[in-house]
Amino acid sequence: MNYEYLSLTLIFTLMLAYALTRIKINPIVAYLLGGVIGTSFLSINFNSSYFSILTFLALNLLSFEIGAGFNVSNIGSLMRKSITIALVELTLITTFSYLAGIYILHFSPFVSTFLVLASLDTSTSILYKLFEKKNIDDKDVLIAVASIEDVEVFFLYSFFVALNGSFRLLTVISVLIEIIVASILIYGIAKFFVNRFVENIIRIDDQGLTVLIPVTLVFVFEFVSTSVGIPTTLSMILAGIAFSSISSSNKVFKLSSPIRDLALIFFFLSVGGYLKISISLIEFFVIGLLVLVIKYFSFSVASWVTGSPFKRAFGNGFYMIAISEFGIIVSIDAISEGLDLYPIYYLSVTVVIISSIIVSIIDININKIENLISYIYSKSYTLRLVDSAFLWVNRNAIKSLSPIARSNLFKSFILVVGYLILPIFLFSKLNSFISTLIDPILGPSLIDIFMSSVDLIFALVIFVAFSFQISKIYYTFYNTIILSLMKTKAKWLRDFWKLVLSPVYIGQRFYLLITGAIFWTLDLGSSLLSNGFAISLAPFLLLVGLASIVYFSTVKVPYKIDSSIINKPPSKRKVVKITIYSIKKSRKRVTNEQIRTKFANKIEDVVPKL
């Protein structure tokens, strides 16, 4: 070890970190650049055995603290809104980042999943620093969402690493079962055995013993996670969640934070050592800007559609583009597991540097940016109208949904996202399977025809299921909004939603056509049209798609409410008609023999009178 060069590197890093901190730029940028300078110009090896123990502690102490920080009781009443925003944002980022990785950057499906992780997480530490002297209305919501993103990234990372690049159905199911069982086991060990032992140590009130607790737990759960076969970071998150129930947990983390910070500094120095100065960094810079754009619009739209006013949602979105260093952490950890993720690593480092600088500049000029958003908002009547309609839906209509309806709506939403992304994983594996087994039998002349036909059959099956879930979501919102509009006196609101939703059959077919077009274009276009023969099937594909839309909009749909009642209360005759229709439907749903006998007799008496 050349201590002279190491001293020069640390002095340079210290001075640069001080300068960046003075202008409100994340000092992580200085640590990364210090690693680049030390490795490229002074030949320091930050990945030697001297620093490996610090890197190990940095990753796992950070994971442990993330788990302890994710305490539901700390989020309180913000939990529902924060989770909703985080899930909608996760859906948007997963869709756009994954598709950008596949079609624009030409990454493999497995590498594209890690692009999602690199694009998802906001730096909680940067948010805390930005909000120290600011009075922001949604400050607690933003920090809660960032904390949820931390947990999402590490859980998804553990799942993807366990898959090891294989997306076969049996592999996915087996890995899920293994992770769930192992997670329950580790959480149980941490909750019921380790916590009791740790509580006794904390009572002694010795600072040295208290600092040693998290360091010891890192090595203990490294052994446990190796034994059960899941990543150590996931074990530490679960241990942290269990550890958060101890009353003195904050004291432990406060005393041990200097060790974590020291380990993280050398971790980022070693990360910078991987980064080589070359012309390709310009390419990663451009891709990094694309990642930030996806992150900004995903969070802003997620916040807007879940009840935040337009100006606040798109203003807060600028704070959330401060991408966390966890993308670097998970990519480096995955590389150490033997996965080839160097493109994601280079991109993560670039994005962290770019986002830290951009957020610092935005923070200084945030008033000008908010004034620009307000100006755009004030000049657009359509934007104001849509914003008011969204606010009304979230504050009135959505709140009237029953817990069962909320649950069903959430399930349909998850299924829609799954059906949208499933073909991307499915068709590459399906085509390679066909090429391996069927090509020797059919020969090259028929393999394209057979492959296109199989792709088409699977695509239609998925599209039918996709269309049904879209119909369920549409009619759930339709019925809820119509019932809520009956109680409002605002004519503009009734006219707006009547224009958006009515007439019901045309509205449903319109939204199915739009979502169906997105489905075919994004997910199946490259898979089906990569074979020339598939183009000849396009008319048949369009015909089947339209037929499924008509079928689901007229037959297989939930019960509807006539849109004519938006502008006026229903007449007595209309009420009687709806009542008779409901009674007849209720009669058909009766399945128990005893209930059918008693209830049917009453219906026979009531219906003629009505």
N, C-alpha and C positions, 0 to 999 in steps of 0.2 A: 504494500500500500504506500503510495507516494503522498505523504501528508502535506507536502508543500503545495502540490496541485489541488489537493482536496481543500486546503485552507483558502486558496485563491477562488475556487469554485463557490465555497460557502460564503465568502465575503461578497462576491459578485451577486449571489442569490439574495443575501441579506439586504444589500443596498437597493437592488431592483425591487424586492418585495416591499421595502419601506417606501420607495418612490411610488409604486403602484397603489399602495394602501392610501397614500396621501391624496391621490386623485380618484379614490373609491373604485379601483379595479381589483378584482380578486387576486390575492397573492399567489394562488395556485399557478397562475400564468408565469410568475417569477420562478417557482420551483421547477416547472416543466422546462423553461428556457435554460435554467441553471444546469439541468441534466443534459440538455442538448450541447451546451458549451463545454461542460466537463467531459463528455464522452467524445465529441467530435474534434475538439482542439487540444484537450489535455490528456486524452487517453485514459480516463478514469473508468473503471468497470463498476458501476453501481449495482450490478447483478451478481457480484461475487458473494462468497459466504459471509463476508463482513456485514453485509446489509440484508441478507436473506431473512434473518430473524426479525428485523424491523419491518420488512415488507409483510411477513406473515402476521405480525401483531397488528399492523395497520389495517389490513383487510378484515380481520376477525373482530378486533375491538370496535371498529366502525359498524360492522354488522350487528354486534351485540348491543351497541347503543341505539341503533335504528330500531331493533326489536323492542327495547325498553321504552323508547319514545313513542311507539305506536300503542298508546294506552287509550282504550275507548272512553274511559271516564274523563280523560283530559279534553277530548273533543266535545263531549256532551251533546248539546242540542244541534251542533253543526254537523254531526256524524252523517245524517241522511243526505243533506245537501252536498257535503264534501264527497261522499262515496258516489253519489249520482254523477256529479261533474267528472270525477276521476274515471268512472266507467265509460261515460260517453266520450271523453277525451281519449281513453285507451282504444276504444273502437275506431275512432277517426284516425288516430295515429297508426294503429295497426294496419288499417286498410290502405292509407296513402303511402306510408313508409314502406310497407311490404311490396306494394305494387310498383313503387318507384325503384326499389331494389331489384325487382325482377325485370321490369320492362325498360327502365331508363339506365340503370347502372349495370344491368346484366349480371347481378349476383346470383348465386345458387339459392334455392329456397331456404336452406339452413342458414346461410350467411345473412339473408334478408331478415330472418327472425331476430338476429342480433342487431340489425339496423334499427328495428323497432325499439329495442331496449336502449340504444344509444340516443334515440330521438325523444324518449318518453319522459325522463326524470328531470325535474327542476331541482336546483341546488337549494336545499333548505337553509344552509348556512348563509348563502348570499341574500336570501329573502330576509332573514333575521337582521342582517347588517343594513339592508336597504330600508327596513321598516323601523329601525331604532328611533329615528327622529321624525317619523312621518305619521300623520293621523289618517290612515286609509280605512274606509268603511269595511271592506271585505278582507282585512288583514288576517284575521283568524281563519277564514275560509281558505285563503290562498296557502297559508302554512299547513293547514290540515290536509289539503289536496296534495301538497308536496310531500308530506309524510306518508300518505297513502301510496303515492307514486314510488317512494323508496321501497316499500314492502312489495309492491307489484313487480318491480324490476328484479329484486333478489329471488322472489318465488318463481317468476318466469325463467330467470337465468338458471336456477337449479333444475327446473323441468327440462329446458332445452339441452343443458349439459348432460343430463341423464339419458336423453334420447340419443345423443352422440351422432346426430345427423340422420337418423332413421325416422321416417314418418309413417311407417307401416302401422296399420290399425292395431294389431296385436301388441306391437312394441309400445305404442302410445298408452294403451290400456294397462299393460303390465307396469310401465314406469309410473303411471298415475297411482296405481295401487301401492307400489313400493314406497313412493314418496309420502303418501297419506299415512300408511302404517308406520313408517319410520318417523314421520313428524309427530304422530301421536305418542310414540314411544319416547322420543327425545323430550317432548314437552312434559310428559308425565315424570320423567327423571328429574328435569329441572324444577318442576313445580312442587313435587312432593318429597324429594330427597335432598337436592342441592340447596334449595331455598332455606330449609330448616337449619342446615349446617352453616350456611352463610349468615343467617340471622344471629346465631350464637357468637360468631366472630365479630360482627358489627357491634354487638353490645359491649365488647371489651374497650371500644373507643380508642384504638391505637391506629394512628395514621398509616404507618407502614403496613400493617395487616390489611387495612381497608384498601390500600392501593394494590396490594397483591391479589385481591379477590378476582377482579376481571381477568388479570393476566393468567392466573391459574385456571380459570374456567375456559379460557381459550384453548389451552393444551388438553384439558379434560375432554372437551367436546370435539376437539380434533380427533382424539382417539375413538370417541363414541361414533362420530359420523363416519369414520373409516370402517368401523365394525359393521354399521348398518348399511353402508353403501350410498350415502347421499352427500352432496357438497357441504363443506364445513361452514360456508357462509349461511346456508339455510339453517343448520344446527344452531349457529350463534344467534340468528334472528329469533328462533323459537325459544332459546334459552333467555334471550332478552325480554321477550313478551312475558314469560313466566316470572322473570326477575323483577319486572316492573311492579308486581303486587307487593313487594317488600317496601315498607314505609321509608326506609333509609336509602333507597336505591339512588335517589338524586345526589345524596352525599357521596356515595361511592363513585359515581361518574364525575362529579366535580373534582374529587381528589385525584382520580386517575386520568383526567383529561390531558395533563401535560405529557404523559407517556404516549397517549394516542396521537397527540399533535406532532410530537417528535417523530414517531414512527411514520406518520403520513407525509411529513416533509421528505424523508428519505425515500419513501415509496414513490412520490412524484418525481424526485430526482432520478430514480431508476427508470421510471416510465419515460421521462424525457430522453434517457439514454437510448431507448429503442428508436426514437424519431431521428431519421436521417434527413439532412437538408438536401433537397433535390427539387427539380422543376415540377415533379408530380405533386408537390404541396399546393401548387396553384389549383390543380384539379380538385384536390380535397377541400380547398377553400370554397370553391364554387358549390360543391356538393354540401358542404357545411351550411352555406346560406340557404340551400333548399331545405335542409333539415330544420333550420330555425323558422322558415316560413310555414312549414307543415305544423310545427309545434305551436306557433302563434295562432294560426287560424283554428287549429283543433281545439285548443283550450278556450279561445274567445267564443267560438260557436257553441261549444259545450256549456260554457257559463251562460251564454245568452239564452239558449233554448231551455235551460233549466231554471230560468226565473230572474236572472240579473238584467238590469236595463242595458241597452245597447252600448251607451257611452261608457258605462262602468266596466262591462265585460271586455270590450275591445281596448280599453285603457289598461286594465289589469293584465291583459294578455302580454303586454310588453315586459312586465316583471317576470312572467313565467318562462320566458325564453332563456333565462339563465340556466343553461344545461348543467346538470350535476356531473361531478367527476366519477359517478358510479358507472357510467358507460365505459370509462377507461378501466376501472377496477374489474368489472365483469369480463371485459375482453381480454385483459392480461391474465386473469385467473383462468379463463377458458383456454387461452394459448398454453398455459402451464399444464392444462389437462390433456394437451395433445391435439387441440382443434386448430385448424388453420383459419384464424380470424384476424390476420394482420391488417386487411383493408378496414375492418371495423375499428381496430385499435387506432390506426392513423387518423381515421375520420373522427373518432371520439376525442382525441387530443386536439385536433383542429377546431372542432365545434366548441369545446370548453374554452379555448383561448379566444375564439371569435365572439362567443356569447358573453363572456366576461367583459370584454372591451365594449361591445355594443350596449349591454345593459348599463354599464357605468356612464356611457355617453347619454343614453336615454334618461337615466335618473337625474342628470343635471338639467336636461331640457324637457322634463316630463310635462311641465305646465304648457309649453308650446305645443307639444304633441296632443295633449288633452284638448286644447283650444282648437286644433285642426280637426280632431274627431267631432267636436261639438259643431264646428262650422259645416262639415259634411252632413252631419245629422240634421241640422237646421235647414239645409237647402234641399233635402230630399223628403218630399211628402210621403212617398211609398215606404221609405225606411222608418219614418215616424209611425206610420199606420201599422206596419208589421210589428214593430217594437211594442206598441200598445197592445196589439192582439196577443203577442206572446206573453206579456206581463199578465193580461187578464186570464189567459188559459192556465198559467201556473198558479195564480193566486186564487182562482175560483174553480175552474173546471177540474184540474188535476187533483186538487185537494178533496174533491167530492168522491173520488174513486175509492172503492172498498179495498181492504187489504188483499182480498182474493183477486180482484181485478188488477191491482198493482203487480201482484206476483205473476199473473198470467201475461201481462203486458211485458214484464221484464224477461220472462222465458221466451216469448216470441221475438223480442229484440235480440237476445243472445243467439237464437236459432237463425235469424236472418243474417247476422254477422257470420255465423258459422257456415251457412250455405254459400255466402258470398266468397269466403276465403277457401272453402274446401276444395273446389276444382283446381286451384293453383297447386296444392299438394298432390291431388289425386291424379291429374292427367300426365304429369311427368313420370310418375311411377307406373301408371297404367300403360303408357306407350312403351316404356322400356321393357316392361314385362311382356307385352305383345311382341315386341321386336325380338326378344330372346327366345320365346317359345314357339311363336306362330310363323316367324319369318322362314325357318327351314322348311315348313310344310307348304305354305302358300307361295313362297317365292317373292322377289321384289316387285313383280307386276301387280300383285293383289294385296300386298301388305298395307299400302296406303289406303285402299278402299276399306279393308277390314278395320284398320285402326281408326279411321274417321267415323265409321259406323258405330263402333263400340263407344268412342268418345261422345258421339251424338246421343246415344241411348242413355248413357250416364248423365249427360248434361240435361236432358229433358226430365229425367227422374228428379234431379236436384232442383230444377227450375219449377216443377210442379209443387214440390214442398216449399220452396222459397215463395212462390205466389200465394200459397195458402196462408203463410205466416204474415205476409204483407197485408192480405185482406183482413186478417184478425186484428192487426194493429190499426188499420184504417178505420174499421167499424167500431173498435173500442173508443178511439178518439172521437169519431163521428157521433156516437150515441151520447158520450159524456158532454161534448160541447153543445149539442142540440138541447139537452136537458138543462144545462146551465144558462143557455141563451134565453130560455123561457122566463127566467127570473130577472133579466136585465132590461133596462129601458133605453139603453144607448142604441139609437138607430144605426149609426155608422158601424158599430160592432156587429150587429145582426146582419147588415148588408155585406160586410167584409167576409164573415164566415159562410154566409150563404153563397157568395161568389166562389170561395175556396172549396167548399164541400159539396155544393149542390149543382145539379141534381145528383142524387146519390150514386146511381149506376154509372153515369158518365164520369163522375169524380173518381170512383173506385177504379174504373178501367183506365182513366188517365194516369193515376198514380202507379198502377200496375205496369202500364206501358213504360213510364219513366224509369221505375226501378228495374223492370225487366231489361230495358236497353242498357242500363248500367251493368247489370248482371252479365249479359252476353258480351258486352264490349270489354269490360275490365278483366273478367275471369276466364272466359272461354275463347275469346277472339284469337289469341295467339296459339292456343292448343288446337282448336278446330281448323283454323285457316292456315296453319303451318303445312298441312297436307293439301295439295291442290284439289284433290277430289272433293274435299269438304265444301268447296265453293258451290259445287253443283247441288248440294243439299240445302243451300240457303233458303230457297222458296218453301221447301217442306218444313224447315226449321221455323220460319216466320209463321206459317200456317198453324203449326202445332202450338206455338207460343200464343197466338191470338185466340185459338180455340180454348186453351187453358185459362186465359184471362176471362173470356166470356163465361166459361163454366163456373169459375170460382166467384164471379161477380153476380151470378144469378141463382146458383144452387147451393154450393158449399160455403155459406157465409153465416156469421152469427146473426141473431135477430136484429132487425133494423127499426128505426123510427122515421116516420115520414118527414122530410125536410120542410114541408109546407107549414109546419107548426112553428118555424123560427120567428116569423113576423107577426103571428097572431095566436092567441090561445085556441086550442082545439074546441070544436063545437061539441054539444052533447051527443050528437049522433056519432061523431068521430071517437069520443070517449067510449061509447057503447061498442063500437066496432073493434077498437083496440082491446077492450076488455074481453069480448067474445074470442078474439084471436088468441089472447094470452091464455084463457081458460082451456081452449082446445089444445094448445101446445102443451100446457101443463098436464092435460089428460094423457097425451101421448107419452109423456116422460114417466108416468107412473109405472113402476116395474114390480113392486111388491104386491102379491096377490091379495092380501087382506086389505091393504090401503086402496088398491084398485077397486075392490068391491064396494067399500064404503064411500070413497070419494067420487066414483063414477055415478053412483045413484044421486048424489047431491048435484052433480053437474047436469044430469038429465033434467032435474027439476028447475035449475037456475037458468039454463040457456034459453028455453022457450019463453020464459018471462022477460028476459032481456030483449 
